Amino acid sequence: MSDKIKPWSEARSEEPVVLSDGLADKNVRILNPLAAPDLYFELYDNAAKRVTITDPQTNESQNYELVENINNPETSSHFKVIKNTETGHHILIGKGMDLVGRDEGAGRIAGVIEDLDQQGSAEDEGCVTGQVLDGEKAYLELLQSPDVKSIEVIGYSIGSIPANYLASVYDAKVTNIADLGVPGSEFDAEPTSENFNVCAHGLFPGAHGEFKTNLNENVVGLALRLDTMGGSLGGVGTRFGKQIVLDENDVNLMGIGHVPEVYADSARELHQAPETETTEALKVDTWKPFN
């Protein structure tokens, strides 16, 4: 259809995409950002199909169901889409980097290799990773669906790359867990280093002008003090928006493991974060998150 949004990755504009009022109003943060780690853990580690998120301070609950797994083994992408069954609010969630013995859904045993290879894909596509392109496509399809009343985005580790892109370019409301940050490149600047952070972060507009404004207004990042995995493998860039160090006053030694469960535990124990309970799980013998 001619009235569909043209992806920014195709237009390469020097400004973010300006959405119509009807679509812009769909970018809404409803989930408490502190609930994101526990939600991610239940969806990716416990094969949740339906969950209930309860705020222990108010006892108010929200019910979500998994409506779609979006997978692309060629780019090592795995996104989950969940929907609030009462309000039609949707959350697009980007997986973290696959680690040895831990497949976040990309569908390959050596998923970490494909994740790291995003640097090559970014250079082939002018500093846009394949995962960013997959996330952009998924987000735009959801945004323009009449069934989606509102939408927000969660990115974990490498999943923060497409999440930051969506915040910067489309004004999406984003919560990042282990945010890898954004390189401070200028528009269309050539990569100046082989470091994974420079090109593979995929936000080639850079953090300037309205792109930077959008990042600061739309991103909430959750960090653990000893989690240096992103810096080791990806070269952490500048983080934008509101950054919350979960263990700022009580360092969590387990944070070095770079795993969602530790983020979830820290958020609950140190911040009374909402808790996610799996009310229905996918059958383990048939659960293949990358299919």
N, C-alpha and C positions, 0 to 999 in steps of 0.2 A: 504494500500500500504506500502511496506517495506521501502520506502524512506521517509515516513512521519516522522516529528519530534516526538521523544518520549518526552512526557511531563516531565519537570524537576521534578514534584511532584512524578512521578513514578521512575525516575532514581536516585533521591536523590544524585546527584553528589556534590562534594565539590567545584565545579566551575560552573559559569553560563553556559548556553547553548551557544555553538558557532554555529551561523547560517551560512549557505552558503552565498557567496557574493550576490547572487540574492535575497535572503530573507533579509539579513542584510540591504541591500540598501533600503528596503521598510520602515524601521523605520525612518520616517521623520517628523519633526515638521513643519507644514505649518500654522496652526492656531496661531494667536497672543494669547498667554496665557491669556491676559486680556479680550479676547472675550469669554472665557469659561463660566463665570457665567451667562451672558445674554443668551448664547446659551442653557445652561442647563435649565434655567428658562423657556424659550420658549418651550423646548421639554417636560419637565416634568410637568410644571404648566399650560401651555397654549395649550397642546395637538397638538403641531406643527407637521405637516407632511412634509412641505417644508418651508425652511427659506432662507433669504438672509442676509448675514453678511457684513456690510459696515463699512469701516474705515473712520471716519469723517475727518481725517487729509489728506487723499489722495483721498477720494471718490471712492476708488476701492472696488468692491463687489465680494463675493463668494456665489454661490448657492449650497445648500445642500438639500438632501431629505432623509427622514427616510426609510430605507430599511428593518429593522428587529427589532423586540422586542424580547429579549431573557430572558425568565422568568423561575424561578424555585421556586414555592411557598414553597417547602420543605426546601430550604436554605434561603428564603427571598431575592433571587437574582432578580434584574431587570436591564438588560443592554439594551442600545439602540445602534444601528449601523446606522450611517448616511454616505452618500456618496456625494462627490462633483460631480455634474452631468457633469462637463466639463473635469475634470482631472482624475477621478477615485480614488481620495484620500478618504480614509475612516477614521472615528473617532468612536472608541468604548468608550461608556460612561457608567460608573458605578454609580448607584443610591446612594443617601444619606440615612441615617437611617430614617426609618419611625418614625413619631412622632404622638402623639395623635391627631386625626382629620386630619392627613396629611399622605396619603398613597403614597409613592414614586413608587409604582408599584409592590409590592411584592404580592398583591392579598389577603391579610388578614387584617381584621380590626385591630387586635393587632399586626401589623407588627413589632413594636418596640420590642416585646417579642422575635420574631424569630430572629431579628437582634442581640439582646443581647445574644441569645442562641448560637451564633456562637462560643462563648468560648468553650462550650461543644463539638461542632462539631470539633473544632480545636484540642482539646485534644484527640478525637477519631481518628483523622487522623494524629497525630504526628505534631500538630501545623500548619496544613493547614486548613483554614476555607472552608466550602462548597462554600462560595462566591468566594474565591480565585480559587478553582477548576473550578467553572463555568466560571470565567473570563479567566482563562488559556485556557480552551477548546474553548471559543469563539474567543479569540485572535489568537490561532494557526490555527483555521479553516480559519479565515480571512487572516492571513499572507500567508497561502499556497494556497489561491484561486487566479487563474490567473486574475480574474476580479478586484482584489484589487491591484492597482498600488502602493499605499503607505498607511501607517497607523500610527495613533497616538492615545493616550488614555487620557481620562479625568476621574477623580474620584472625587466625592463629598462626604465629610465626611467619612462614612464607606466605600464608594466606593474608597477611597484612599488606602484601604488595598490591594485589588487586583491590583490596579494601581501601587503601589510601588513594589509589587511582580513582575509585568511584566517589570518594569524598571530595577530592580535588576537582574532578571534571564534571560530576553530575550533582554535587551538593548532597550526596547520600549521607545519612547519619551512620556513623561507624563506631564500633567498639573493637579495639585490637588487643589481643592477648600476646605478649612477647613481641611487641611492635618492632619491626625491623627498621622503621624510619624511612625517610625520603632523602635521596641525594639532592644537594642544592644546585643542580645544573640549571642552566638557562635554556630557554626554548630552543629545541632543535640543535643543542650543542652536541658536538661529537664527544664520545666517551674519551676520557683522559687517562683511564687506568684499566688494567685487566681485572681489578677487584670486582668481585661479584656484586657489590653494592652499587657500583657506578651505573651499569647499564641494566642489569637483570632486575633491579627494583622496578623497572618498567614505567615509572612515573616521569617520562621524559619531558613533560612540560616544565618540570622543575618546580621548586617551591618559591614562586615569585608572583607578585600581583594578585589577581583574583584567585588563582590556584592556591596560593599560600593562605589567603583569607578563608577560603573554603576549608582547607585543612584545619586551621586553628578553630574554626567555628563548629566543625562537624565530628572531629575525632576525639575519642576518649581511649587512652592506652593504659593497659594494666601491666605492671612490671614486677619482677622479683630481683633482688639485689645481686644474687649470685648466678643468675641465669645469663651466661655469656655465650651460649651456643650460637645465637644469631650473629654475634660479633665474630665468633671464630670462623663460621662458615660463610656468612653473608656480608660481614662488614656493616655494622649498624650505622645507618644514616641519621640525620637529624629527625627527631620525633616532634610532631606538632600536635596542637590541641591540648586537652587536659590530660596530664599523665599522672597516674596513681601508682605509687610504689606500695604494693600490698604489705610488704614486710619492712617498711621504713623504720619502724621502732622496735622490731623484733625479727631479726634476720632468720630466714628459713634456710637451713643448710641444704635441704633437699632441692632447693631451687636450681642447683647446678645441673640437675637432671633434665631440665627443659621439657617437662611433661605437664599436660593439662591438669591432671589430678592434684598436683602440688599447688597450682594456681587456685584451683577450686577450694582446696583445704584452707589455704591462707585467706582467701576472701571470706569464707564462712567463719573461721575461727577468730580472725583479727578484725573483721568488719561487719559481722552479722549479716552477710550477704544472703540473698534469697537462695533456697535450696531446690534443686531439681530432682524429682522422683520419676523414674521410669514406670509408667503404668501399663505399658505394653511394649514388649521387645520383639524384634524380628527373630524368627527361628534361627538358632545358631547354625544348624546344619545346612540351611539354605542362604544364610546371610553372607552375601558377597557385595560389600559396599561399592565396589568398582564395577558392578554389572548393572 
